[in-house]
Amino acid sequence: MIKKSSLFVWGENNLLSQRLCTTFISLLLFLSFSMANAETILCPENKNIDQLIDQATSLNNSKKSKEALRLFQKANDLAKAIGCEKGELSATKNIMLIYSEAYDYKKALEISNRARDLAVSQKDYKILSTLCNKRAILYENLGLYDESLKEYEAALKYAKLIAGTDQRYYQTSLVYYNMAPYYQGRSDKKVLYYLEKSKEEVLKVSDHSKDIPLDKKIDMLVSVNMNLGIHFRDSKNKGRNVKLSEFYFMEALKQLDLIKEKVDPNTKIDLYQSLQELYQMKKDYRKAIEYGENMLALEKSNSMPYNRRVGYMVLAKSYLGIGDHSTSQKYLDLFSKLNDSINSMEKQAVEAPVKKMISETKINGEKKIQRIAVISFIILILITGGMLIYRRRSHKIIHKKYEDLIAKIHHENEANTIEPNSEKNSKSNGIKSSVTITDETIKALLLKLEKFESSKKYLRKDLSLTWMANNLATNPKYLSEVIKTYKNHNFTSYINELRINYIIKKLYETPIYREYKITYLAEECGYVTPKVFVNAFKQQTGFTPSYFVEQLKVAV
């Protein structure tokens, strides 16, 4: 779900955007503050303050945050010296944003306290609502969820105090909109409630409003409907409804058409990506490809690497779905390259505040840190040594299991058979049946099981003993007993073995499968969640699917 406000846009975090996004871009707030600065003279007593803020804004837009911070601080000091609260507020807000962009959330919160006091003094409820919204996100980043919720509630309170009717409706809609992602994973009902409230409020904004341009209102409606579509598409949502999801996405497209060239390209990119994922999920691969290619075309002039990363992966899957392996591989390669670049960039961004904290701690007690470092280093060496010994032994055992599996695959290929427990497929394992079944029934059931295995119906995600019994025209008790006696398994382990053998064969015989994520491999062989798939794979083989893929790549 996309978080959108005059503060922040939530970007993409984990790979597919059927979930709430958690990487932040604060450019929208920065621009909104800057535009406000351009419209009026903040400090008539000293016009240099306005000039400094404009210069700093330009520098920050050019990614020169250090230079921008120096000028904003200078403007702030000048405004404070002459008692110009409007100038001080503008500079303070922008300083807060620069620190938040640098992942220094604690410093940003500290500075926001002064900005909030200035906004209260001026009774500027729009800015107060915006600031509280921002503080809510900062607290959320720090994992302080109770404090985050309090700030959202304060943002809503101030939004309702805005004098201008249309501005009040729009700001209230914005706060409701941002509260929806806060509740994802906590309450599906509240996610839906706040999105619907957001839509209800923005619809109250007049189409001829002097304060809120029509394209801004429509953009909000597009975003709300898009997130309703994402909400109902979410596989973790108990109220998941794919038809309703598609309905809301179509509504967003209709509204998008109303403003055409005035549409925010970021909104359009997000919507196309969401539609791409919807149709890939529905296996309508050609539509998924159409929206994916359109999204990438737009993204070229509006750099959004997180969207591009998702687009590459979904296109790789979609082209594979229509049998275009070469194009699928092309997008898979692009995804891998971009993913490595993003991961490196994120690592550097996360390390920056950590290094700063270490530096500050050294100033306060360098000797203490050195002692701790030495002790930690010794402990680390001991732990590392023990882990290396353990890993070496474990690796030998695991690798032996891998070699045994490869040998088994070679043997089965030579014998032209791919049956699990083939020696027990048609003979009783010696276990005495607790249910009396005629020989004719057993033979018929074994034949049906053979056809069931060759048809690969065991890949169905909704497979159950009852469904399978009905499909094979028998009853669950007979089916369970035959599987137990002649397959040497209970129902669950029997299906697991078929599925795992299926994906092992795919990975071994079809190299492109080795490039796919575990999530995709799990879905391919019938598992609802990757965790269940990994556990089943490890239980049967003695190692994880990731290890198997790595060894196959090395062996190439």
C-alpha positions in Angstrom: 0.0 0.0 0.0 1.3 3.4 -0.9 1.6 6.0 1.8 1.0 9.4 0.4 1.0 12.8 2.1 2.4 16.3 1.9 5.1 14.7 4.2 6.1 11.5 2.7 5.5 8.8 0.2 5.9 5.2 1.3 8.0 3.4 -1.3 8.5 -0.3 -1.9 10.2 -2.5 0.7 9.7 -6.0 0.2 9.5 -7.1 -3.4 5.8 -7.1 -4.3 3.5 -4.3 -3.4 0.5 -6.3 -2.3 1.8 -5.4 1.1 2.4 -2.0 2.7 5.5 -0.3 1.5 8.1 0.9 4.0 10.9 2.8 2.2 10.4 6.6 2.5 10.7 9.5 0.1 10.2 12.9 1.7 10.5 14.9 -1.5 6.8 15.8 -1.6 6.8 17.5 1.8 10.0 19.3 0.9 8.4 20.7 -2.2 5.2 21.6 -0.5 7.1 23.6 2.1 9.2 25.2 -0.6 6.2 26.3 -2.6 4.7 27.9 0.4 8.0 29.8 0.8 7.8 31.1 -2.8 4.3 32.4 -2.4 4.9 34.8 0.4 7.7 36.7 2.0 8.4 35.0 5.3 10.5 37.7 6.9 10.0 41.2 5.5 12.5 42.5 8.0 15.3 40.5 6.4 14.7 39.2 2.9 18.0 37.3 3.0 16.2 34.7 5.0 13.8 33.9 2.1 16.8 33.9 -0.3 18.7 31.5 1.9 15.7 29.1 2.1 15.2 29.2 -1.7 18.9 28.5 -2.3 18.8 25.7 0.2 15.7 24.2 -1.3 17.3 24.2 -4.8 20.4 22.5 -3.4 18.5 19.8 -1.6 16.5 19.1 -4.8 19.9 18.6 -6.5 20.8 16.0 -3.8 23.3 18.4 -2.1 21.9 17.8 1.3 25.0 18.9 3.3 25.2 22.3 1.6 21.4 22.7 1.9 21.5 21.9 5.6 24.2 24.6 6.2 22.0 27.3 4.5 18.8 26.2 6.2 20.6 26.4 9.6 21.9 29.9 8.7 18.4 31.0 7.7 17.0 29.6 10.9 19.6 31.5 13.1 18.8 34.8 11.3 15.1 34.3 11.7 15.4 33.4 15.3 17.6 36.5 15.9 15.0 38.9 14.6 12.0 37.0 16.0 10.6 35.9 12.6 8.7 32.8 13.6 7.4 32.1 10.0 11.0 32.0 8.7 12.2 29.9 11.6 9.3 27.5 11.1 10.1 27.1 7.4 13.8 26.5 8.0 13.2 24.2 10.9 10.8 22.0 9.0 13.3 21.6 6.2 16.1 20.8 8.6 13.9 18.1 10.1 13.3 16.6 6.7 17.0 16.5 5.8 17.7 14.5 9.0 14.9 12.1 8.3 16.2 11.5 4.8 19.5 10.7 6.3 17.8 8.0 8.5 18.6 10.1 11.7 15.0 9.7 13.0 15.9 10.7 16.6 17.4 14.0 15.5 14.5 14.7 13.2 12.1 14.1 16.0 14.1 16.4 18.3 14.0 19.2 15.7 10.3 18.6 15.0 9.5 19.6 18.6 10.6 23.2 17.9 8.7 23.2 14.6 5.6 22.0 16.4 5.9 24.7 19.1 6.2 27.4 16.4 3.2 26.1 14.5 1.1 26.1 17.7 2.2 29.7 18.3 1.0 30.7 14.9 -2.2 28.5 15.1 -1.3 27.0 11.7 -3.4 23.8 11.9 -2.5 22.6 8.4 1.2 22.6 9.2 0.5 21.1 12.6 -1.4 18.3 11.0 1.4 17.8 8.5 4.1 17.8 11.3 2.2 15.3 13.4 1.8 13.1 10.4 5.5 13.3 9.9 6.3 12.6 13.5 4.0 9.5 13.4 6.1 8.1 10.5 9.3 8.8 12.4 8.1 7.0 15.5 6.9 4.1 13.3 10.5 3.9 11.8 11.9 3.7 15.3 9.4 0.9 16.3 7.6 3.1 18.8 4.1 2.2 17.6 2.1 3.6 20.5 3.7 7.0 20.1 3.2 6.8 16.3 -0.6 6.2 16.8 -0.8 9.2 19.2 0.7 11.4 16.5 -1.7 10.2 13.9 -4.6 11.0 16.2 -3.1 14.5 16.8 -2.7 15.0 13.0 -6.4 14.1 12.6 -7.4 16.5 15.4 -5.5 19.4 13.8 -6.8 18.6 10.3 -10.3 19.0 11.5 -9.5 22.5 12.9 -8.4 23.9 9.5 -10.6 26.9 8.6 -10.8 26.4 4.9 -13.5 23.8 4.1 -11.9 22.1 1.1 -8.4 22.2 2.7 -9.9 20.6 5.8 -11.5 17.8 3.9 -8.4 17.2 1.9 -6.0 17.2 4.9 -8.4 14.9 6.9 -8.5 12.6 3.9 -4.7 12.6 3.8 -4.4 11.7 7.5 -7.0 8.8 7.2 -5.1 7.6 4.1 -1.8 7.4 6.0 -3.4 5.7 9.0 -4.4 2.8 6.9 -0.9 1.4 6.4 -0.2 1.7 10.1 -2.8 -1.0 10.7 -1.8 -3.4 8.1 -0.8 -6.7 9.8 -2.7 -5.5 12.9 -6.3 -5.2 11.7 -7.7 -5.7 8.2 -10.9 -4.0 9.3 -9.2 -0.8 10.3 -7.1 -0.7 7.1 -10.4 -0.9 5.1 -12.1 1.6 7.5 -9.5 4.3 7.2 -9.2 3.9 3.4 -13.0 4.3 3.1 -12.9 7.3 5.4 -10.2 8.9 3.3 -12.3 8.4 0.2 -15.4 9.8 1.9 -13.5 13.0 2.9 -11.8 13.7 -0.4 -15.1 13.3 -2.2 -16.4 16.3 -0.2 -13.8 18.6 -1.8 -15.4 20.8 -4.4 -14.5 20.1 -8.0 -14.2 23.9 -8.4 -12.2 24.6 -5.2 -9.8 27.5 -5.1 -7.6 25.9 -2.5 -7.5 22.3 -3.8 -7.0 21.9 -7.6 -9.2 19.3 -9.3 -6.1 17.3 -10.4 -4.9 17.1 -6.8 -8.3 15.8 -5.6 -8.5 13.2 -8.5 -4.9 12.1 -7.7 -5.9 11.4 -4.1 -9.0 9.4 -5.3 -6.8 7.4 -7.7 -4.4 6.6 -4.8 -7.2 5.6 -2.4 -8.9 3.3 -5.0 -5.5 1.9 -5.9 -4.8 1.0 -2.3 -8.3 -0.5 -1.9 -7.4 -2.7 -4.8 -4.1 -3.6 -3.2 -5.9 -4.3 0.1 -8.3 -6.7 -1.4 -5.5 -8.4 -3.5 -3.4 -8.9 -0.4 -2.9 -12.7 0.2 -2.6 -12.1 3.9 -6.0 -10.3 4.1 -8.7 -12.6 5.4 -11.3 -10.6 3.4 -9.3 -11.1 0.2 -11.5 -10.5 -2.9 -9.8 -10.5 -6.3 -12.9 -9.3 -8.2 -13.3 -6.4 -5.8 -9.6 -5.7 -6.1 -9.9 -5.5 -9.9 -13.0 -3.3 -9.5 -11.1 -0.7 -7.5 -8.1 -0.7 -9.8 -10.5 -0.1 -12.7 -12.1 2.8 -10.8 -8.6 4.3 -10.3 -7.9 4.0 -14.1 -11.2 5.8 -14.9 -10.3 8.7 -12.5 -6.8 8.8 -13.9 -8.3 9.4 -17.4 -10.1 12.5 -16.0 -6.8 14.4 -15.5 -4.7 12.8 -18.2 -1.6 14.9 -18.7 -1.9 16.5 -15.2 -1.6 13.2 -13.4 1.3 12.8 -11.1 3.6 10.4 -12.9 4.5 8.7 -9.6 0.9 7.8 -9.0 0.5 6.5 -12.6 3.7 4.3 -12.1 2.4 2.9 -8.8 -1.0 2.1 -10.4 0.5 0.4 -13.5 2.7 -1.7 -11.2 -0.2 -2.7 -9.0 -2.2 -3.8 -12.1 0.8 -5.6 -13.4 1.0 -7.7 -10.2 -2.8 -8.3 -10.2 -2.8 -9.7 -13.7 0.3 -11.8 -13.1 -1.4 -13.3 -10.0 -4.5 -14.0 -12.1 -2.2 -15.6 -14.8 -3.4 -13.1 -17.4 0.2 -12.7 -18.4 -0.3 -10.6 -21.5 -2.1 -7.9 -19.5 0.5 -8.1 -16.9 3.2 -7.6 -19.6 1.3 -4.6 -21.1 1.0 -2.8 -17.7 4.6 -3.7 -16.8 6.1 -2.4 -20.0 4.0 0.8 -19.7 5.2 1.3 -16.2 8.9 0.9 -17.1 8.5 3.4 -20.0 7.1 6.0 -17.5 9.8 5.1 -14.9 12.6 6.0 -17.3 11.9 9.7 -16.9 10.8 9.4 -13.2 13.5 7.4 -11.5 11.8 5.0 -9.1 14.2 2.1 -8.7 12.0 0.1 -6.2 9.1 0.1 -8.7 11.5 -0.9 -11.5 12.9 -3.8 -9.4 9.4 -5.2 -8.9 8.5 -4.6 -12.5 11.5 -6.6 -13.7 10.7 -9.6 -11.5 7.0 -9.6 -12.5 7.8 -9.3 -16.2 10.2 -12.2 -15.9 7.5 -14.4 -14.4 4.9 -13.1 -16.9 7.1 -13.8 -20.0 7.8 -17.2 -18.6 4.1 -17.7 -18.3 3.6 -17.2 -22.0 6.6 -19.4 -22.8 9.0 -16.6 -23.8 12.1 -17.8 -22.0 14.6 -15.5 -23.5 12.7 -12.3 -22.6 12.0 -13.8 -19.2 15.7 -14.4 -18.7 16.5 -10.8 -19.8 14.3 -9.3 -17.1 15.6 -11.8 -14.5 19.1 -10.5 -15.3 18.0 -6.9 -15.0 16.3 -7.7 -11.7 19.4 -9.3 -10.3 21.6 -6.4 -11.2 19.3 -3.8 -9.9 18.5 -5.7 -6.7 22.2 -5.9 -5.9 22.6 -2.2 -6.5 19.6 -1.3 -4.2 20.8 -3.7 -1.5 24.2 -2.0 -1.6 22.7 1.5 -1.5 20.4 0.5 1.5 23.3 -1.0 3.4 25.3 2.2 3.0 22.3 4.3 4.1 21.8 2.1 7.2 25.5 2.1 8.1 25.8 5.9 8.0 23.8 6.6 11.2 25.4 3.6 12.9 28.9 5.0 12.2 27.8 8.3 13.5 26.6 6.8 16.8 29.9 4.9 17.2 31.8 8.2 16.6 29.8 10.0 19.2 30.2 7.2 21.7 34.0 7.3 21.2 34.1 11.0 22.1 32.4 10.2 25.4 34.5 7.2 26.4 37.1 5.9 24.0 38.9 3.8 26.6 35.7 2.0 27.6 34.9 1.2 24.0 38.4 -0.2 23.5 38.0 -2.5 26.4 34.6 -3.6 25.3 36.0 -4.1 21.7 38.8 -6.3 22.9 36.6 -8.5 25.0 34.0 -8.6 22.2 36.7 -9.5 19.7 38.0 -12.4 21.9 34.4 -13.7 22.4 33.8 -13.3 18.7 36.9 -15.3 17.8 35.8 -18.1 20.2 32.3 -18.1 18.9 33.5 -17.9 15.3 35.9 -20.8 15.8 33.2 -22.9 17.3 30.8 -22.0 14.5 33.4 -22.8 11.8 34.0 -26.2 13.3 30.3 -26.9 13.5 29.6 -25.6 10.1 32.4 -27.7 8.6 31.0 -30.8 10.1 27.4 -29.9 9.2 28.5 -29.0 5.6 30.1 -32.4 5.1 26.9 -34.1 6.3 24.7 -31.9 4.2 26.9 -32.2 1.1 26.9 -36.0 1.4 23.1 -35.9 1.4 23.2 -33.7 -1.7 25.6 -36.1 -3.5 23.3 -39.0 -2.5 20.3 -37.2 -4.0 22.2 -36.4 -7.3 23.2 -40.1 -7.5 19.6 -41.1 -6.9 18.4 -38.7 -9.7 21.0 -40.2 -12.1 20.0 -43.7 -11.2 16.3 -42.9 -11.7 17.0 -41.2 -15.1 18.9 -44.3 -16.2 16.1 -46.5 -15.1 13.6 -44.1 -16.7 11.6 -43.8 -13.5 10.8 -40.8 -11.3 8.6 -42.5 -8.6 9.2 -41.8 -4.9 9.7 -45.1 -3.1 9.3 -46.9 -6.4 10.0 -50.3 -4.9 6.9 -49.8 -2.7 4.5 -48.3 -5.2 2.8 -51.6 -5.9 3.7 -53.8 -3.1 2.6 -53.9 0.5 5.3 -52.8 2.9 4.4 -55.5 5.4 2.1 -53.3 7.5 -1.1 -55.0 8.3 -4.1 -53.0 7.2 -6.6 -52.1 9.8 -9.3 -51.8 7.2 -10.6 -54.7 5.1 -10.3 -53.8 1.4 -10.8 -56.3 -1.5 -7.9 -57.0 -3.8 -9.9 -55.6 -6.7 -10.4 -52.3 -4.9 -6.7 -52.1 -4.0 -5.6 -52.7 -7.6 -8.1 -50.1 -8.8 -6.9 -47.5 -6.3 -3.3 -48.1 -7.0 -4.0 -47.6 -10.7 -5.8 -44.4 -9.9 -3.0 -43.2 -7.7 -0.6 -43.8 -10.6 -2.7 -41.7 -12.9 -3.1 -39.0 -10.2 0.7 -38.8 -9.9 1.3 -38.6 -13.7 -1.4 -35.9 -14.0 0.4 -33.8 -11.4 -2.8 -32.9 -9.6 -0.8 -33.0 -6.3 0.3 -29.5 -7.3 -3.1 -28.1 -6.4 -2.9 -25.7 -3.5 -6.4 -26.7 -2.2 -5.6 -30.4 -2.2 -7.0 -32.4 0.7 -7.7 -36.0 1.6 -11.4 -35.5 1.1 -11.0 -33.8 -2.3 -8.6 -36.5 -3.5 -10.9 -39.3 -2.4 -13.8 -37.7 -4.3 -11.6 -37.2 -7.3 -10.6 -40.9 -7.3 -14.2 -42.0 -6.7 -13.4 -43.7 -3.3 -13.7 -42.8 0.3 -11.1 -41.1 2.5 -10.7 -44.2 4.8 -9.8 -46.5 1.9 -7.6 -44.0 0.3 -5.7 -43.2 3.5 -5.2 -46.9 4.2 -3.9 -47.7 0.7 -1.4 -44.8 0.9 -0.2 -46.0 4.3 0.1 -49.6 3.3 1.4 -49.4 -0.3 3.1 -46.0 -0.3 4.6 -46.2 3.2 3.3 -42.7 4.0 0.5 -40.9 5.6 -1.5 -38.6 3.2 0.5 -35.4 4.1 4.0 -36.9 3.7 2.9 -38.7 0.5 1.8 -35.4 -1.1 4.9 -33.6 0.2 7.2 -36.2 -1.4 5.5 -35.9 -4.7 5.7 -32.1 -4.7 9.3 -32.0 -3.5 10.4 -34.6 -6.1 8.6 -32.5 -8.7 10.5 -29.3 -7.9 13.8 -31.2 -7.5 13.4 -32.4 -11.0 12.5 -28.9 -12.3 15.6 -27.4 -10.6 17.8 -30.2 -11.9 16.6 -30.3 -15.5 15.5 -26.6 -16.1 18.3 -24.2 -15.2 16.1 -21.1 -15.3 14.2 -22.4 -12.2 17.4 -21.9 -10.2 17.1 -18.1 -10.7 13.6 -17.9 -9.1 12.9 -16.8 -5.6 11.8 -19.4 -3.0 8.3 -17.8 -2.9 7.9 -18.7 -6.6 9.2 -22.2 -6.2 6.8 -22.8 -3.3 3.8 -21.7 -5.4 5.0 -23.7 -8.4 4.9 -27.0 -6.4 1.6 -26.3 -4.6 2.6 -24.7 -1.3 0.7 -21.8 0.1 3.6 -20.4 2.1 7.4 -20.5 1.5 8.0 -21.6 5.1 6.0 -24.8 4.7 7.8 -25.5 1.4 11.2 -25.0 2.9 10.4 -27.3 5.9 9.0 -30.0 3.6 12.1 -29.8 1.3 14.5 -30.0 4.2 12.6 -32.8 5.9 12.8 -34.9 2.7 16.3 -34.1 1.5 18.2 -33.0 4.7 19.0 -29.5 3.2 17.2 -26.4 2.1 16.2 -25.6 -1.5 18.6 -22.6 -1.4 21.5 -25.0 -0.8 20.4 -27.3 -3.5 20.2 -24.4 -6.0 23.6 -23.2 -5.0 25.2 -26.6 -5.5 23.5 -27.1 -8.9 24.9 -23.7 -10.0 28.4 -24.6 -8.9 28.1 -27.9 -10.7 27.3 -26.3 -14.0 
